[in-house]
Amino acid sequence: MRSGFGFLSTIPVGITMEGIEALMRHVYIFPIIGMALGLIFAAVAYLLDLFLPQDITAVCIMIAIYWVCGINHIDGLADFGDGVTAHGSIEKKIKAMKDVNLGSGGAVFVMMVLLSLYSAIRSMDHYILPAALIVSEISAKQSMLAFAAFTEPFHSGLGQIMIDRTGKREFLIALIITSIASALLLNTTGLIMVIASVISALYLVRVSKRNFGGGSGDGIGASNEIGRAVALCAALALGVSGWTAW
């Protein structure tokens, strides 16, 4: 659990390769870590809403998300976008994805996700926003597991370790945890948020297979960022207007 916070956030809990190995044997705890992180963002949203306009609150919540979660996953999204939009063979796409410089494709991917995240947070009813932030963070972590469970690695690295250790069993265990927590928080809406984010991750599996021949850590990171935004947008699409836990 400690390594989970070290791997998925910037919280200074200390992390070692032994801890990473232990975490990768129990990846189904990712949604639990997501729930804890979501509680932080929910508290931030609740407190800021008492004093600040909704526009500023949305920006501050996004700052809190990337302050606590770090930028590793959004960096993966940028690399993924650079690779997907590169022209040429699979080898050229992989080379573009591994390039440390930010390309126009990665910039567009990041911009679209950030705009979607801001719009969803800004438009969400303040009564439901805290619960929605928790469910979206749980969904984001479930998206990472969905990507890892249904793809094959195309090169070695930390992403490859997670992909190798995440099977259908781990995905289903995590999905049960995710579904129960999301349903308790937002009833049917919570479940639909989870389903939408998982579908987005499965689509990324297909995109990654077509462009790179398999999956990587950048795809896992992209799944996290897109899954969070998709979950919040799904809640808005349902026209949620209040807390529906009961």
C-alpha positions in Angstrom: 0.0 0.0 0.0 2.9 2.4 0.8 4.5 1.7 -2.5 1.1 2.3 -4.2 1.1 5.8 -2.9 4.7 6.3 -3.9 4.0 5.0 -7.4 0.7 6.8 -8.0 1.4 10.1 -6.2 4.1 12.5 -5.0 3.3 11.8 -1.3 6.7 11.2 0.2 6.2 7.7 1.7 9.4 6.2 0.4 9.6 3.6 -2.4 12.0 0.9 -3.3 12.3 -1.7 -6.1 11.3 -4.3 -3.6 8.2 -2.2 -2.8 7.4 -1.9 -6.5 7.7 -5.6 -7.0 5.3 -6.2 -4.1 2.9 -3.6 -5.5 2.9 -5.3 -8.9 1.9 -8.5 -7.3 -1.2 -6.8 -5.8 -2.1 -4.2 -8.5 -5.8 -4.7 -7.7 -5.3 -2.2 -4.8 -4.9 0.6 -7.4 -8.6 1.7 -7.0 -8.1 1.9 -3.2 -5.2 4.2 -3.7 -7.4 6.2 -6.1 -10.1 6.4 -3.5 -7.7 7.9 -1.0 -6.4 10.4 -3.5 -9.9 11.3 -4.5 -10.8 12.0 -0.9 -8.1 14.6 -0.9 -9.4 16.3 -4.0 -13.0 16.1 -2.7 -11.9 17.9 0.5 -10.1 20.5 -1.6 -13.2 21.0 -3.7 -15.5 21.3 -0.7 -13.3 23.9 1.1 -12.6 26.0 -2.0 -16.2 26.1 -3.0 -17.0 27.9 0.3 -14.8 30.9 -0.6 -14.0 31.0 -4.3 -15.9 31.4 -7.6 -16.5 28.2 -9.5 -14.0 29.0 -12.3 -11.1 29.6 -9.8 -12.2 26.5 -7.8 -11.9 24.4 -10.9 -8.4 25.6 -11.6 -7.3 25.1 -8.0 -8.7 21.5 -8.0 -6.6 20.7 -11.2 -3.6 22.2 -9.5 -4.2 19.9 -6.5 -4.6 16.9 -8.7 -1.3 17.4 -10.5 0.5 18.5 -7.3 -0.6 15.3 -5.5 -0.4 12.9 -8.4 2.6 14.4 -10.2 3.0 14.8 -13.9 4.4 11.3 -14.8 1.1 10.1 -16.2 0.3 13.3 -18.1 3.9 13.0 -19.5 3.0 9.5 -20.6 -0.1 11.0 -22.3 2.1 13.5 -24.1 4.5 10.8 -25.3 1.6 8.6 -26.4 0.1 11.5 -28.4 3.5 12.2 -30.1 3.8 8.5 -31.1 0.2 8.1 -32.3 0.3 11.3 -34.5 3.8 10.5 -36.0 3.8 9.4 -39.6 5.5 6.3 -40.9 6.2 2.8 -39.6 5.7 1.4 -36.2 9.4 1.9 -35.5 9.2 5.6 -36.4 6.1 6.0 -34.1 7.9 4.3 -31.2 10.9 6.6 -31.8 8.6 9.6 -31.7 7.0 8.4 -28.5 10.4 7.9 -26.8 11.7 11.3 -27.9 12.1 13.5 -24.8 11.0 16.6 -26.7 7.3 17.5 -26.7 5.8 17.4 -30.2 2.6 19.0 -31.5 0.6 15.7 -31.2 1.5 15.3 -27.5 0.7 19.0 -26.9 -2.8 18.6 -28.5 -3.5 15.4 -26.5 -2.6 17.1 -23.2 -4.5 20.2 -24.1 -7.7 18.3 -25.0 -7.6 16.3 -21.8 -6.9 19.4 -19.6 -9.7 21.3 -21.3 -12.1 18.4 -20.8 -11.1 18.1 -17.2 -11.5 21.8 -16.5 -14.9 22.0 -18.3 -16.2 18.9 -16.4 -15.1 20.2 -13.0 -16.4 23.8 -13.8 -19.8 22.5 -15.0 -20.4 20.0 -12.2 -23.0 20.9 -9.6 -21.1 21.8 -6.4 -23.2 19.3 -4.4 -22.0 16.4 -6.4 -18.5 17.5 -7.3 -16.7 16.0 -4.2 -18.2 12.5 -4.8 -17.6 12.8 -8.5 -13.9 13.6 -8.0 -13.6 10.4 -5.8 -15.2 8.2 -8.4 -13.3 9.7 -11.2 -10.0 9.0 -9.5 -11.0 5.4 -8.7 -12.1 5.1 -12.4 -8.7 6.5 -13.6 -6.8 3.8 -11.6 -9.2 1.1 -13.0 -8.5 2.4 -16.5 -4.8 1.8 -15.9 -5.5 -1.8 -15.0 -7.8 -2.2 -17.9 -5.1 -1.1 -20.3 -2.4 -3.3 -18.7 -4.7 -6.4 -18.5 -5.7 -6.4 -22.2 -2.5 -5.4 -23.9 1.0 -7.0 -24.5 4.3 -5.1 -23.9 6.4 -4.2 -26.8 9.5 -3.2 -24.9 11.0 -3.6 -21.4 10.6 -1.2 -18.6 8.3 -0.4 -15.6 5.3 -0.4 -17.8 6.2 -3.9 -19.1 6.4 -5.2 -15.5 2.9 -3.9 -14.7 1.5 -5.3 -17.9 3.1 -8.7 -17.3 1.7 -8.7 -13.7 -1.8 -7.5 -14.5 -4.0 -10.3 -15.7 -7.8 -10.7 -16.1 -8.0 -11.9 -12.4 -6.4 -8.7 -11.1 -8.5 -6.6 -13.3 -11.7 -8.2 -12.1 -10.8 -8.0 -8.4 -10.1 -4.3 -8.8 -13.3 -3.9 -10.9 -15.4 -5.3 -8.0 -13.7 -2.9 -5.6 -14.2 0.0 -8.0 -17.9 -0.9 -8.7 -18.9 -1.2 -5.1 -17.2 2.1 -4.0 -18.5 4.0 -7.1 -22.1 2.6 -6.6 -22.0 3.6 -2.9 -20.9 7.1 -3.8 -23.0 7.9 -6.8 -25.3 4.9 -7.4 -25.9 4.1 -11.1 -24.1 7.3 -12.2 -20.9 6.0 -10.4 -21.1 2.7 -12.3 -21.5 4.4 -15.6 -18.5 6.6 -14.9 -16.5 3.5 -14.3 -17.8 1.8 -17.4 -17.0 4.9 -19.6 -13.4 5.1 -18.3 -12.8 1.4 -18.8 -14.1 1.6 -22.3 -11.8 4.5 -23.0 -8.9 2.4 -21.8 -9.9 -0.5 -24.0 -10.0 1.8 -26.9 -6.5 3.0 -26.1 -5.4 -0.7 -26.1 -6.6 -0.9 -29.7 -4.9 2.4 -30.7 -1.7 1.4 -29.0 -1.7 -2.0 -30.8 -2.3 -0.4 -34.2 0.4 2.2 -33.7 3.1 0.5 -31.6 2.4 -3.2 -31.8 1.5 -3.3 -28.1 1.3 -1.4 -24.9 3.8 0.5 -22.7 4.0 2.6 -19.6 3.1 5.7 -21.6 -0.2 4.0 -22.6 -0.9 3.2 -19.0 -0.3 6.8 -18.0 -2.5 8.0 -20.9 -5.3 5.7 -19.7 -5.1 7.3 -16.3 -5.4 10.8 -17.6 -8.1 10.1 -20.2 -10.0 7.8 -17.8 -10.3 10.6 -15.2 -11.6 13.1 -17.7 -14.0 10.7 -19.4 -15.5 9.6 -16.1 -16.3 13.2 -15.1 -17.7 14.0 -18.6 -19.9 10.9 -18.4 -21.4 12.1 -15.2 -22.2 15.4 -16.9 -23.7 13.7 -19.9 -26.1 12.0 -17.6 -27.3 15.3 -16.3 -26.5 14.6 -12.7 -27.9 17.3 -10.4 -27.3 16.0 -6.9 -25.9 13.4 -4.6 -27.5 10.0 -5.3 -25.7 7.7 -2.9 -29.0 6.3 -1.5 
